[in-house]
Amino acid sequence: MRTLVIESCPTATRWCIEDGKTPQLTQSFRLWGHRHGKHGKWLWTDGSERLSAFDDETISVGSLWEHLLDPEKTDRHEDAMLLIAATFSEIAIEGHLDRVVFIIPESLPQTSQNALITALSLRSRVSQRETYLLWRSVALALSEDSRGQDDSSRVIFDYGHLVSEFSTLKIADSQGYRCPVRDFTSHRAKGLPHNDAL
């Protein structure tokens, strides 16, 4: 199964394609979008070139994440579409994809999750049934060496987005596979400003 795995943060976007071979991680710093006029096409850059301060509309990946993480914001589809457009601005995929996995922070509201699934499915041409969101805490725990036998719980600190989060994960063993599972009985915190994280 050919899977595109994407991690988008305010400061970088990383992705790889898993298809049975050794995945090659690629990174992009196209974090600024600008367009000339209301109906112009968005162009994504690393922000190093000078952007017009008059006729061009500009937006950053950081501000898109800020909107998507805001629990009070109601309409999230435009922000999700722009974030996915920025994410895919440098991804060149040859051939078809069977599945897409997008890594998200735990504080992402459900409405933003739904908007991201829709935007991902449209952009990647993968059905919504094969478009998955994966919490960053679980992704970090999955990145451990799975051959180890340490089954103790993990506390994951995440500073990847505009807020800090930490959660407790238990390691479950089933049919020879080890998988991190979020422990909802333990203390969790999400959406903390970086200054208050510790």
ROZA-948190 format. One record per residue: residue number from 1; x, z, y of N, C-alpha, C in turn. Coordinates in nm, 3 decimals, decimal comma. Example, Ala and Ser with C-alpha at 12.3 -4.5 7.8 and 13.67 -1.06 7.14 Angstrom:
// ROZA-948190
REC resi    n_c1    n_c3    n_c2   ca_c1   ca_c3   ca_c2    c_c1    c_c3    c_c2
REC    1   1,319   0,780  -0,569   1,230   0,780  -0,450   1,320   0,780  -0,330
REC    2   1,285   0,708  -0,225   1,367   0,714  -0,106   1,290   0,787   0,003
***
This chain:
// ROZA-948190
REC resi    n_c1    n_c3    n_c2   ca_c1   ca_c3   ca_c2    c_c1    c_c3    c_c2
REC    1   0,085   0,000  -0,119   0,000   0,000   0,000   0,088   0,000   0,124
REC    2   0,065  -0,094   0,214   0,147  -0,108   0,334   0,086  -0,024   0,446
REC    3   0,159   0,078   0,489   0,107   0,176   0,584   0,192   0,178   0,711
REC    4   0,126   0,173   0,825   0,192   0,191   0,954   0,172   0,335   0,997
REC    5   0,282   0,407   1,020   0,277   0,546   1,065   0,325   0,550   1,209
REC    6   0,245   0,608   1,298   0,275   0,610   1,441   0,272   0,752   1,493
REC    7   0,371   0,785   1,575   0,370   0,910   1,651   0,389   0,876   1,797
REC    8   0,288   0,908   1,878   0,296   0,883   2,022   0,303   1,016   2,095
REC    9   0,400   1,027   2,185   0,415   1,145   2,270   0,426   1,098   2,415
REC   10   0,414   1,188   2,511   0,430   1,146   2,650   0,568   1,090   2,683
REC   11   0,669   1,120   2,601   0,805   1,077   2,636   0,860   0,967   2,545
REC   12   0,794   0,936   2,435   0,842   0,831   2,344   0,733   0,799   2,243
REC   13   0,744   0,681   2,184   0,657   0,642   2,073   0,747   0,604   1,956
REC   14   0,716   0,656   1,837   0,794   0,625   1,718   0,700   0,568   1,612
REC   15   0,753   0,477   1,531   0,670   0,421   1,423   0,758   0,370   1,310
REC   16   0,698   0,357   1,195   0,764   0,295   1,080   0,656   0,236   0,990
REC   17   0,698   0,143   0,906   0,609   0,085   0,806   0,656   0,130   0,668
REC   18   0,566   0,191   0,591   0,598   0,236   0,456   0,535   0,137   0,358
REC   19   0,619   0,073   0,279   0,567  -0,025   0,182   0,645  -0,021   0,051
REC   20   0,693   0,098   0,016   0,769   0,113  -0,107   0,919   0,103  -0,086
REC   21   0,960   0,050   0,029   1,101   0,044   0,062   1,137   0,163   0,150
REC   22   1,265   0,177   0,181   1,306   0,285   0,270   1,251   0,256   0,410
REC   23   1,167   0,346   0,466   1,108   0,318   0,597   1,214   0,322   0,707
REC   24   1,205   0,228   0,800   1,296   0,222   0,913   1,222   0,271   1,038
REC   25   1,267   0,384   1,092   1,202   0,441   1,209   1,246   0,365   1,334
REC   26   1,150   0,326   1,416   1,176   0,255   1,541   1,115   0,334   1,655
REC   27   1,176   0,324   1,772   1,134   0,405   1,886   1,118   0,318   2,010
REC   28   1,020   0,354   2,093   0,994   0,280   2,217   0,978   0,377   2,332
REC   29   1,024   0,334   2,450   1,006   0,414   2,571   0,922   0,338   2,674
REC   30   0,834   0,250   2,629   0,743   0,183   2,721   0,631   0,280   2,755
REC   31   0,649   0,354   2,861   0,561   0,466   2,894   0,482   0,445   3,021
REC   32   0,504   0,332   3,088   0,433   0,305   3,213   0,361   0,172   3,203
REC   33   0,233   0,170   3,243   0,157   0,047   3,247   0,123   0,011   3,390
REC   34   0,124  -0,116   3,421   0,079  -0,159   3,554   0,008  -0,293   3,541
REC   35  -0,084  -0,316   3,633  -0,155  -0,443   3,635  -0,186  -0,479   3,780
REC   36  -0,193  -0,607   3,807  -0,222  -0,655   3,941  -0,370  -0,686   3,950
REC   37  -0,442  -0,605   4,026  -0,586  -0,626   4,041  -0,665  -0,562   3,928
REC   38  -0,793  -0,541   3,953  -0,879  -0,469   3,859  -0,892  -0,538   3,724
REC   39  -0,890  -0,672   3,723  -0,913  -0,745   3,599  -0,785  -0,806   3,542
REC   40  -0,670  -0,764   3,595  -0,544  -0,815   3,543  -0,510  -0,753   3,408
REC   41  -0,413  -0,809   3,341  -0,369  -0,759   3,211  -0,268  -0,646   3,231
REC   42  -0,282  -0,541   3,151  -0,187  -0,430   3,159  -0,053  -0,473   3,099
REC   43   0,055  -0,445   3,171   0,191  -0,469   3,123   0,260  -0,334   3,109
REC   44   0,328  -0,317   2,996   0,388  -0,186   2,967   0,540  -0,196   2,978
REC   45   0,599  -0,098   3,048   0,743  -0,099   3,075   0,799   0,042   3,053
REC   46   0,930   0,052   3,063   0,994   0,184   3,054   1,003   0,250   3,192
REC   47   0,951   0,184   3,295   0,949   0,242   3,429   1,077   0,227   3,506
REC   48   1,178   0,159   3,449   1,306   0,148   3,516   1,300   0,050   3,633
REC   49   1,213  -0,051   3,622   1,201  -0,145   3,734   1,104  -0,089   3,837
REC   50   1,119  -0,135   3,958   1,035  -0,087   4,067   0,893  -0,144   4,052
REC   51   0,794  -0,056   4,057   0,656  -0,099   4,049   0,596  -0,103   4,189
REC   52   0,513  -0,202   4,214   0,452  -0,218   4,346   0,364  -0,097   4,378
REC   53   0,375  -0,049   4,499   0,295   0,067   4,540   0,165   0,025   4,609
REC   54   0,141  -0,105   4,621   0,027  -0,150   4,701  -0,081  -0,214   4,615
REC   55  -0,053  -0,329   4,557  -0,158  -0,403   4,488  -0,169  -0,369   4,340
REC   56  -0,066  -0,312   4,282  -0,068  -0,285   4,139  -0,127  -0,148   4,109
REC   57  -0,206  -0,143   4,001  -0,255  -0,015   3,950  -0,158   0,031   3,843
REC   58  -0,122   0,158   3,844  -0,025   0,209   3,746  -0,084   0,328   3,671
REC   59  -0,035   0,347   3,550  -0,077   0,460   3,467   0,038   0,493   3,373
REC   60   0,046   0,617   3,329   0,152   0,656   3,237   0,093   0,706   3,106
REC   61   0,173   0,698   3,000   0,130   0,751   2,870   0,104   0,901   2,881
REC   62   0,185   0,971   2,961   0,164   1,114   2,981   0,026   1,146   3,039
REC   63  -0,018   1,066   3,138  -0,150   1,090   3,198  -0,262   1,056   3,101
REC   64  -0,241   0,953   3,014  -0,341   0,920   2,913  -0,358   1,036   2,815
REC   65  -0,245   1,094   2,771  -0,253   1,210   2,681  -0,320   1,328   2,751
REC   66  -0,292   1,344   2,881  -0,355   1,454   2,955  -0,507   1,438   2,955
REC   67  -0,555   1,314   2,973  -0,700   1,290   2,969  -0,757   1,314   2,830
REC   68  -0,686   1,268   2,726  -0,737   1,283   2,590  -0,738   1,428   2,544
REC   69  -0,647   1,509   2,596  -0,640   1,651   2,557  -0,734   1,738   2,640
REC   70  -0,788   1,685   2,748  -0,876   1,761   2,837  -1,011   1,786   2,768
REC   71  -1,046   1,912   2,740  -1,173   1,938   2,669  -1,296   1,910   2,755
REC   72  -1,279   1,899   2,886  -1,392   1,877   2,976  -1,424   1,729   2,996
REC   73  -1,330   1,641   2,965  -1,351   1,498   2,989  -1,449   1,444   2,885
REC   74  -1,541   1,359   2,929  -1,644   1,310   2,838  -1,614   1,170   2,785
REC   75  -1,584   1,075   2,873  -1,559   0,938   2,829  -1,411   0,920   2,800
REC   76  -1,378   0,901   2,671  -1,237   0,894   2,631  -1,197   0,759   2,576
REC   77  -1,292   0,667   2,560  -1,263   0,541   2,492  -1,165   0,454   2,570
REC   78  -1,177   0,449   2,702  -1,083   0,368   2,780  -0,942   0,425   2,771
REC   79  -0,930   0,558   2,779  -0,798   0,621   2,767  -0,737   0,594   2,630
REC   80  -0,820   0,602   2,525  -0,772   0,576   2,389  -0,727   0,432   2,374
REC   81  -0,806   0,338   2,427  -0,769   0,196   2,417  -0,638   0,168   2,490
REC   82  -0,620   0,228   2,607  -0,496   0,209   2,683  -0,376   0,270   2,610
REC   83  -0,396   0,390   2,553  -0,287   0,454   2,480  -0,245   0,370   2,360
REC   84  -0,340   0,317   2,287  -0,308   0,234   2,171  -0,244   0,103   2,216
REC   85  -0,290   0,047   2,329  -0,227  -0,075   2,382  -0,081  -0,047   2,417
REC   86  -0,054   0,068   2,479   0,085   0,104   2,511   0,167   0,123   2,384
REC   87   0,106   0,188   2,284   0,175   0,212   2,158   0,213   0,082   2,089
REC   88   0,122  -0,014   2,089   0,145  -0,141   2,020   0,218  -0,244   2,106
REC   89   0,253  -0,210   2,229   0,315  -0,309   2,317   0,451  -0,354   2,266
REC   90   0,514  -0,275   2,180   0,645  -0,313   2,128   0,648  -0,319   1,976
REC   91   0,535  -0,295   1,911   0,530  -0,300   1,765   0,501  -0,444   1,722
REC   92   0,593  -0,502   1,649   0,574  -0,637   1,594   0,556  -0,624   1,443
REC   93   0,437  -0,656   1,394   0,406  -0,639   1,252   0,392  -0,777   1,188
REC   94   0,471  -0,801   1,086   0,460  -0,925   1,010   0,378  -0,898   0,885
REC   95   0,276  -0,978   0,863   0,189  -0,958   0,748   0,079  -0,859   0,779
REC   96  -0,001  -0,829   0,678  -0,117  -0,742   0,696  -0,080  -0,596   0,674
REC   97  -0,167  -0,509   0,719  -0,156  -0,366   0,695  -0,273  -0,320   0,610
REC   98  -0,248  -0,225   0,520  -0,356  -0,167   0,439  -0,409  -0,037   0,499
REC   99  -0,321   0,031   0,576  -0,358   0,163   0,625  -0,278   0,195   0,750
REC  100  -0,337   0,275   0,840  -0,268   0,323   0,960  -0,283   0,474   0,966
REC  101  -0,171   0,543   0,992  -0,172   0,689   1,009  -0,118   0,718   1,149
REC  102  -0,196   0,791   1,227  -0,159   0,825   1,364  -0,144   0,977   1,372
REC  103  -0,029   1,024   1,417   0,000   1,168   1,421  -0,049   1,226   1,553
REC  104  -0,129   1,333   1,546  -0,193   1,389   1,666  -0,165   1,539   1,679
REC  105  -0,173   1,592   1,802  -0,163   1,737   1,820  -0,292   1,806   1,776
REC  106  -0,283   1,933   1,742  -0,401   2,005   1,693  -0,506   2,027   1,800
REC  107  -0,465   2,027   1,926  -0,560   2,056   2,034  -0,641   1,934   2,077
REC  108  -0,624   1,820   2,008  -0,697   1,698   2,045  -0,845   1,714   2,012
REC  109  -0,935   1,704   2,112  -1,079   1,721   2,085  -1,133   1,616   1,988
REC  110  -1,243   1,649   1,923  -1,303   1,558   1,825  -1,342   1,425   1,887
REC  111  -1,392   1,428   2,011  -1,432   1,302   2,074  -1,312   1,211   2,098
REC  112  -1,197   1,270   2,130  -1,075   1,190   2,147  -1,027   1,137   2,013
REC  113  -1,043   1,216   1,908  -1,005   1,170   1,774  -1,088   1,048   1,735
REC  114  -1,219   1,054   1,758  -1,306   0,942   1,726  -1,268   0,818   1,806
REC  115  -1,238   0,837   1,934  -1,200   0,724   2,019  -1,070   0,661   1,972
REC  116  -0,974   0,744   1,929  -0,846   0,691   1,880  -0,864   0,615   1,749
REC  117  -0,948   0,664   1,660  -0,973   0,593   1,534  -1,032   0,455   1,562
REC  118  -1,128   0,449   1,653  -1,188   0,320   1,689  -1,085   0,225   1,749
REC  119  -1,005   0,276   1,844  -0,904   0,191   1,909  -0,798   0,145   1,810
REC  120  -0,754   0,234   1,722  -0,653   0,199   1,621  -0,705   0,093   1,525
REC  121  -0,829   0,111   1,481  -0,887   0,016   1,386  -0,898  -0,123   1,448
REC  122  -0,943  -0,130   1,573  -0,956  -0,259   1,640  -0,820  -0,325   1,660
REC  123  -0,722  -0,247   1,704  -0,592  -0,305   1,739  -0,512  -0,347   1,616
REC  124  -0,521  -0,269   1,509  -0,441  -0,297   1,390  -0,514  -0,386   1,289
REC  125  -0,644  -0,410   1,312  -0,727  -0,487   1,219  -0,733  -0,422   1,081
REC  126  -0,736  -0,291   1,081  -0,752  -0,213   0,958  -0,886  -0,142   0,970
REC  127  -0,962  -0,136   0,861  -1,094  -0,073   0,867  -1,081   0,074   0,904
REC  128  -1,187   0,128   0,962  -1,185   0,270   1,001  -1,171   0,361   0,879
REC  129  -1,213   0,316   0,762  -1,196   0,397   0,640  -1,050   0,415   0,605
REC  130  -0,964   0,322   0,648  -0,821   0,330   0,620  -0,739   0,364   0,744
REC  131  -0,806   0,419   0,845  -0,739   0,463   0,968  -0,744   0,615   0,971
REC  132  -0,628   0,679   0,963  -0,621   0,824   0,947  -0,550   0,890   1,064
REC  133  -0,593   1,012   1,096  -0,523   1,096   1,191  -0,461   1,212   1,113
REC  134  -0,337   1,244   1,147  -0,264   1,351   1,077  -0,212   1,449   1,180
REC  135  -0,245   1,579   1,162  -0,196   1,681   1,254  -0,044   1,686   1,251
REC  136   0,015   1,703   1,369   0,161   1,707   1,380   0,221   1,820   1,299
REC  137   0,153   1,935   1,294   0,207   2,048   1,218   0,220   2,013   1,070
REC  138   0,120   1,944   1,015   0,124   1,903   0,875   0,232   1,796   0,855
REC  139   0,242   1,702   0,950   0,344   1,598   0,940   0,484   1,658   0,942
REC  140   0,506   1,760   1,024   0,638   1,825   1,029   0,669   1,894   0,897
REC  141   0,568   1,959   0,840   0,591   2,025   0,711   0,613   1,923   0,600
REC  142   0,544   1,809   0,605   0,563   1,704   0,504   0,702   1,643   0,510
REC  143   0,766   1,652   0,627   0,899   1,592   0,641   1,007   1,673   0,571
REC  144   0,972   1,794   0,523   1,069   1,874   0,447   1,103   1,806   0,315
REC  145   1,211   1,847   0,256   1,249   1,797   0,125   1,150   1,850   0,021
REC  146   1,072   1,760  -0,036   0,965   1,800  -0,129   1,018   1,849  -0,263
REC  147   1,150   1,832  -0,288   1,204   1,875  -0,417   1,232   2,024  -0,420
REC  148   1,231   2,087  -0,302   1,257   2,231  -0,298   1,144   2,308  -0,363
REC  149   1,171   2,431  -0,400   1,070   2,512  -0,469   1,024   2,629  -0,384
REC  150   1,053   2,627  -0,255   1,013   2,736  -0,167   0,866   2,720  -0,131
REC  151   0,781   2,808  -0,184   0,637   2,799  -0,161   0,587   2,897  -0,056
REC  152   0,678   2,959   0,019   0,634   3,053   0,122   0,567   2,977   0,237
REC  153   0,487   3,050   0,314   0,416   2,988   0,426   0,515   2,945   0,533
REC  154   0,474   2,845   0,613   0,554   2,797   0,725   0,480   2,824   0,854
REC  155   0,552   2,862   0,958   0,496   2,868   1,092   0,557   2,752   1,169
REC  156   0,473   2,662   1,218   0,518   2,541   1,284   0,497   2,554   1,435
REC  157   0,605   2,541   1,511   0,597   2,537   1,657   0,607   2,392   1,700
REC  158   0,514   2,349   1,782   0,509   2,209   1,825   0,515   2,202   1,978
REC  159   0,622   2,140   2,029   0,637   2,122   2,173   0,628   1,974   2,210
REC  160   0,563   1,893   2,128   0,569   1,749   2,146   0,480   1,693   2,254
REC  161   0,375   1,762   2,295   0,283   1,707   2,393   0,284   1,791   2,520
REC  162   0,180   1,784   2,596   0,177   1,849   2,726   0,154   1,999   2,713
REC  163   0,114   2,043   2,595   0,092   2,185   2,569   0,168   2,222   2,442
REC  164   0,187   2,351   2,422   0,255   2,398   2,302   0,154   2,451   2,203
REC  165   0,184   2,437   2,075   0,094   2,481   1,970   0,176   2,546   1,858
REC  166   0,117   2,641   1,789   0,178   2,684   1,664   0,069   2,717   1,563
REC  167   0,101   2,694   1,438   0,005   2,719   1,331   0,079   2,759   1,205
REC  168   0,006   2,822   1,113   0,063   2,865   0,986   0,014   2,771   0,875
REC  169   0,109   2,727   0,793   0,076   2,638   0,681   0,118   2,704   0,550
REC  170   0,030   2,695   0,451   0,066   2,737   0,316   0,108   2,614   0,238
REC  171   0,197   2,632   0,141   0,240   2,522   0,056   0,162   2,530  -0,075
REC  172   0,078   2,431  -0,098  -0,002   2,425  -0,221   0,065   2,333  -0,321
REC  173   0,057   2,370  -0,449   0,115   2,290  -0,556   0,003   2,246  -0,649
REC  174  -0,011   2,113  -0,664  -0,117   2,062  -0,750  -0,067   1,939  -0,826
REC  175  -0,068   1,948  -0,958  -0,029   1,837  -1,046   0,110   1,782  -1,010
REC  176   0,201   1,874  -0,981   0,339   1,835  -0,953   0,365   1,793  -0,810
REC  177   0,264   1,793  -0,725   0,282   1,758  -0,584   0,274   1,884  -0,499
REC  178   0,360   1,893  -0,399   0,357   2,004  -0,304   0,304   1,952  -0,171
REC  179   0,205   2,023  -0,117   0,142   1,976   0,006   0,117   2,093   0,101
REC  180   0,149   2,076   0,230   0,117   2,182   0,327  -0,031   2,183   0,360
REC  181  -0,089   2,302   0,364  -0,231   2,318   0,393  -0,243   2,417   0,508
REC  182  -0,322   2,384   0,608  -0,338   2,474   0,722  -0,405   2,604   0,677
REC  183  -0,350   2,715   0,720  -0,403   2,847   0,685  -0,489   2,896   0,801
REC  184  -0,621   2,883   0,787  -0,711   2,920   0,896  -0,732   3,071   0,904
REC  185  -0,684   3,147   0,804  -0,698   3,292   0,809  -0,588   3,355   0,891
REC  186  -0,479   3,283   0,916  -0,368   3,337   0,994  -0,386   3,305   1,141
REC  187  -0,307   3,373   1,223  -0,315   3,354   1,367  -0,270   3,213   1,404
REC  188  -0,349   3,147   1,487  -0,315   3,014   1,536  -0,331   3,013   1,687
REC  189  -0,257   2,928   1,753  -0,273   2,911   1,898  -0,249   2,766   1,931
REC  190  -0,330   2,714   2,021  -0,312   2,576   2,062  -0,345   2,563   2,210
REC  191  -0,286   2,463   2,270  -0,314   2,438   2,410  -0,246   2,533   2,505
REC  192  -0,140   2,601   2,460  -0,068   2,691   2,548   0,024   2,612   2,640
REC  193   0,030   2,645   2,770   0,132   2,583   2,855   0,270   2,619   2,801
REC  194   0,367   2,529   2,821   0,501   2,552   2,767   0,558   2,687   2,812
REC  195   0,528   2,728   2,934   0,583   2,854   2,985   0,533   2,976   2,907
REC  196   0,412   2,964   2,849   0,352   3,077   2,777   0,371   3,070   2,626
REC  197   0,438   2,966   2,577   0,441   2,941   2,433   0,505   3,055   2,355
REC  198   0,614   3,111   2,406   0,683   3,216   2,331   0,626   3,354   2,363
***
